[in-house]
Amino acid sequence: MTGGRTGTSEPAVRVRGLAKSYKDLAVLRGLDFEVERGAIFALLGSNGAGKTTAVKILSTLLRADAGTASVNGFDVAREPAEVRRSISLTGQFAAVDEILTGRENLLLVAQLRHLPDPGPVADDLLERFGLTDAGGRRVATWSGGMRRRLDIAMSLIGDPAVIFLDEPTTGLDPESRVEVWRTIQRLAEQGTTVLLTTQYLDEAEHLADQIAILHEGRIIVDGTLAELKQLLPPAEVEYVEKQPTLEDVFFALVGTRTAGPRPTTEERA
C-alpha cells in the first residue's frame, strides 16, 4: 500500500487565498504558499496565528470558507478521500497507547490500515527510528522523545507522500526535541514532504528548507532562511558585522518582543 504519490513536478502542497472564520473571528485571511516535494516547510507563528486551522483544512478535517488548496495533486475540498490516502497527521501530543508496547502500537495501526503483513512493517519502523531495543516494552516506560518518535513512525505506515506535524516538540525537554529534529530530517532525506507548524524560532531555523511566517491570519513573508535574513540589515557590534537571526526577522515583522519565556501552551486556533 502506498500513499498515492503522484509523479508530477507540481508542489506537494499548494494554497491559494485560503480563508476561515469562526463567527466574527477571522482566523485565516487569504493564505498563499507552496511546499516543494521532499522539502521541510515550517509554518511559523505565535499562538492563535492560525497554524493549526491551516493544517486542519489541508488534512480535510475542516472546510475553508474561501480559497483553494491541493495536497499531492488532489483538491482538499473536492477529493478529500485521495488527500487522506496521501497524508499523515501528527498532532501536538503523542497519540500512542501507553498500555501497549511500541511494537504493538505499530502493529495496531498497520492492521487498521489493512496491510497484509504488519509484522515486518512494525519491525522496519522500529529500526528506522532507533526504537528496536525498546519495542517490546510498554510505552508508559518510554521517554517523551521516544514516544514522539513512535508517534511519527506510526504516522508513516502506509507510505504517505506528505506528513503534517503540528507543533511536534510541544512539551518536550531539549534532548527529546533534538531527537525529534533528527527524525524529521531523516524523513525529508528519504523523500517525504514535511509541513510542520511551530512557534519555536530555533526549530524553524534548524530544520526548514523554507519558512513562512503567519501573522494575524496572513503569510507576511515566505522564503529560505537566507532570504528572510536579507530582510534586515546586518548589525555592527564592536565593528564586527553581525548577521540578523530568524528571531530578529520574526519580531521585526510581527511586532515588539514581549518579556518572559516563549509560550509553550497548545495553540487554540
Buried (B, 14 or more C-beta within 10 A) or exposed (E): EEBBBBEEEEBBBBBBBBBBBEEEEBBBBBBBBBBBBBBBBBBBBBBBBBBBBBBBBBBBBBEBEEBBBBBBBBBBBEBBEBBBBBBBBBBBBBBBBEEBBBBBBBBBBBEEEEBEEBEEBBBBBBEBBBBBEBBEBBBEEBBBBBBBBBBBBBBBBBBBBBBBBBBBBBBBEEEBBBBBBBBBBBBBEEEBBBBBBBBBBBBBBBBBBBBBBBBBBBBEBBBEBEEBBBEBEEEEEEEEEEEBBBBBBBBEBBEEEEEEEEEEEBBEB
